[in-house]
């Protein structure tokens, strides 16, 4: 599976995850405070972390890999379909594309 395909699938999984767990969707009610001692992720960071950690556990990928795929998918959106199978279908290339300014209309 290519990097762009993987990012697209993570994006689809995140959408499905947010349907099953609507409280994790960005802009939903804040997460409950508390938990075990130490540093606890709160708000949208905690919600994103729960998606990332669950996806990483189920797919066997690292949390960092899942988070990068989700970030790339969000930044590139429907352009992922145009990238698949091209020379731009690499993580570093997609990161560079995501940082480019949008063309003015």
N, C-alpha and C positions, 0 to 999 in steps of 0.2 A: 504494500500500500504506500502511496506517495505521501509526502508531507501535506500537500493541499487536500488530498482525500481524507487523511486522518483528521485534519483540522475541521473539515466539513462534518465528518461523523461525530466529532466531539461537540460541535455546535448543535447538531440534531439531538444528541443525547442530553445536552444541557436543556434544550427546549422541552424535551419529554420529562426530564427531572423536575423542571419548574412547574409542569402541569400536575405531577404527582405530589410535589412539595411546594405549593404556592407561596408559603411563607419565606422561601428562599429567593424568590424573584426580586430583582432590584426594584426598590420603591415600596416593597411590602412592609408590614409592621416590623419594627426592630426586633432583633433576637433578644431572648431573655438574658439578663445579666446573671453572673454567678458562675458556678462550675467549680472545678478543682483548683487548688492553689497554683500559683505561678501566673504566667501571662496567658490571658484568654482572649482569643480573637472575638471582636464584637461587631455588630452591625453587618454591613455588606461584606466585610472581610471574612466574618465567620460563616456567612451564607455561601460565599464562593469557596471557602476552604472545605466546607462539608461536601459540596459537589465534587471538588477536585479530589479529595481524599477517598470518597466512595468510588469514583470512576477509576482512580488509580488502583484501588484494591481489586476491583472487578476485572480490569483489563490487564493487570500485571505490569503496567507502565509506571514510571515514577510520577510523583505528584508534580514535579517541575515540568515534565513533558506534557502532562494533561493541561496544566495551567498555560503553558506556551501555546498549545494548540487552540485552547479556548480564546486566548487573547488575539491570536492571529486570525481566527475565524471572525471574531467581532470586528476587528479592524478592516478586514478585506471583504467581508460579506459575500455578495453574489459574485464578486470577481474571482473567487476561488474556482468556480467552474471554468473560467477562461484560463486559469493558470495550470490546471491539471495536465500533465504530460509535456509541458514546455520546459525550457531551460530555467524558468522562474520557479519551478516546483521544488524548491529547496528551502529549508528553514531560514537561512540567512537572507536569501533573496526575498522571501515573503516579508521578513522583518523590515528590510529596506523599502519595499513597496508600501508598507503600512505607514512608514514615517514620511513618505513624500507628501507634499502639500496637494490639496485637491485642485483640479483645474478650474479656473474661473469661467463662468458662463456668461 
